[in-house]
Amino acid sequence: MTELAVTVVVATQAQVWTARLALPPGSSVRDALAQSGVSAGLQECGLPPLDPALGLDGLRVGVFGQRCELDQLLRDQDRVEVYRDLVFDPMESRRRRYAHKMASPKAVRPRRKTPPAAR
């Protein structure tokens, strides 16, 4: 069998670090991370280094946007992604945007429903 072509990606808003690898068939996400030198990628992107006690087990990873375990087997052309912590809670950000929009003098405010007239 031929080797698997795999890409490992670490990304922040400002920078993207990638490593292209050729791995033997039957390789896992853990194998790809170990061979890629992901700790250097984290450092280059300004993210906290790997926890020495946890090693690779401390990372949250996925393949093509789908969260997975480190033991998941890889297929040819897979992209392994290392996920970082969210800077903001998405729901809180949405609430802030809505409050800001409603504070604008040109805001279209939702209508209140009036009860139907009693007959």
N, C-alpha and C positions, 0 to 999 in steps of 0.2 A: 504494500500500500504506500501511497505517497504521503508526504508530510502535510500537516494542517497549517494553513496561513492564518494567523490570528493577530489581531491588533489589541493592545492594551491602552486605555485612555484615562488620563486624569485631567479634569477640566475645572477651571474657576471662571469667573466672569472676565478676568483679564488675560488668562493664559490657558493654553492647552498643551499637554505633554502626551506624546504618543510613542509607543514602541511596537514595531512590527516584528513578529516572531515566526519561526518555522518550528513546529512542534511535532513529535511523533504521534501517530494515531493512538487514541485512548488517553490523551492528556486531559487534565482537569483544569478548572479555573485557578486552583491553587498552584499548579505547575506553571501556568502562564504568568501569574503574578511573581512567582519566585524567579523565573528566568528573565523577566522584563526589567528587574531592578526598580520596582515600583516605589521603593523608599526614596530613591533619587528623584523620581517624578513628583512625589508629594512635596519634597523639599524645594524643588525648582518652581513649583506653583505656589509656594508660600503657605502650604497647609501644614498642620502639625505632623511631626514624624510618627512612625509606627510605635505603638506602645511595646516596649521590650518584653513585657510579661505576656502579652497576647500575640504579638507578631502579626501574621496575616489574618489571624482569626478576629482581630479587632476592626477589620475593614468591612464596610458594606459595599457589596458588589452586585453587578448584574450583567446580563448579556443582551445587547440591543434593547436596553430600557426595561427589561424584565428582571426583577430582583431574583437572585439565585444564591445557592450555597457554594462554598468553595470546592466541594467535591463533585459538582456538576461536570459532566464530560463535555468537551468542546467539539464543534464541527468546523469544517473548513470555512474560512472567511468570517468567523465569529468576531465580534467586537466586545471585549471585556471592559466594562466601565467601573471606575471606582467612584462611589457616591460620597458627597460631603454633607455636613450638617446644613440645614436651611438657615439663612441669615434672618429671615422674617417668617412668621406664621402666615401662610397664604390667606386664611380667613380674616386675620386682623388687618392685613394689607388691603383686602377688599373692602372692609368696613371703613377704613380711613379714606380710601378713594371716594366712596359713596358719600361720606360726611363732607368731604371737601367739595364735591360736586354740588351737594344740596346747599352749601353755604354761598355758592356763587349767585349773584343777582339774576343771572339769565337761566337759572336752573328750572327745569320743567319738573314741578312737584307732582307726585301721584295724587290723583283725585280721590276724595273720600266718597265712599258709596253712601248715598242717602237712602233711608228705608222707603219703600213704596208707600204712597199715601193710603191711609186707612179708608176703606169704602163703606 
